[in-house]
Amino acid sequence: MATVSAKVYEHHKKADGTYNVKICVHHKDQRKFIDTNHYVVKKQLTAKLKIKDNFVIDLIDDQLKGYRKIIGELGEKLNFFNAESLRDYLRDKDADVDFIKFCAVHIEQSEKDGRKGTAHNHRVVRNSLVDYFKREAVSVTEINSNMLLSYERFLRSERIMIRPSGQKNITKQTKSKGLSDSGLYNHMRDLRTLFNAARDMYNNEDLGIYRVRHYPFKKYKIGSAPLTKKRNNTLEQVRIIRYCVTKPGSRVELAKELYMLSFYLCGMNAVDLYHLTKENIRNGRIDYNRSKTEGQRKDNAFISIKIVDEARPLLEKYIERLSVRYVNSDGLNKALGMGMKQLRKITGLNELTVYWARHTFATIARNSCRMSKDDVAQALNHIDSEHTTTDIYIEKDWGIVDEVQIKVITLLRKLDMKIVAQQRKLAASKQAA
């Protein structure tokens, strides 16, 4: 049987001579303690540190009676608790959940787990909630269906964001445009993910613990993801990017060459190029785990990509050097963002990012090379949620990935030969004239 009692210990004496009264939770031969708001001095205690002040005794007794009532109501469920979990349950049962504080803890854990992209997306949500409520503490009960409708209007509006600048005690203001349909969908989806994680942390259905009792997304519907606009280039545009003239060592050169390297390597992400080492190179192939989904898949998102001739010089140029040039992948992404801005001006392509190389590779593989969606998905290192059981039985055949890759590269090579032949023919006709 679990018991609770008030305790005062000599070694808990503070510098001002006071002692904090602790609630001792004794269960299954273990003791855990709950701090109270009550402090006593020596004259309020006996020689054996028992409380003798009747006023304090009455206050503590009320708290103990409340805890004993909770323990009694648990009934047989008490057997599922140890001393620590019972202490936490008694202490936190009626305590409010600070959703902003929870988000910070959850984001920190995501970073420790290597899920930096997820951590970044969730930090954006956390910061925007602070912007919306104009405070750093928000009760989880304030995240309700009516609030979500108002929050949606807030996200769609133009607003000023105040963020740390990276320097001590200095902030910067940034004007943010309202979110698009797809941006809003992604943002609210990430908020729902955070809310579900809070429910998982603070609720325990088996023990009847429900600190987050409501679910606003039952009434507020996010809906299905809107169709995204085209984010791919034509093969001719890829060639324009490939041959545009850029200053050696510049950010624009970095943007151009990492776009092409990603294209040659089946749409490899910039973060994976950043983390790539020579140890990933085996028998003319790159063996790596895709960072974005590594922690979400049983195969750790492993893939093996052939190093085609076009990729070799760029790979030799950048492997293990990006991590020296930039302190982290975020630094690389910022440099790529600035480089892409210049590359768009040089090439005349209005919209372009390194990630477009991935979409471009996939689109050409499917639409121009007529590869099956399943084979394209394997080359992109996607997982098919509809065939997860089948995947257990089938060994990965990297030859399928090689076939998708070489067909796309061959199309680019043929376009090169065609344009070179046209140029030679035109030059010959001019010379003859």
Order of alpha helices (4+ residues) and beta strands (2+ residues): beta-beta-beta-alpha-alpha-alpha-alpha-alpha-beta-beta-alpha-beta-beta-alpha-alpha-alpha-beta-beta-beta-alpha-alpha-alpha-alpha-alpha-alpha-alpha
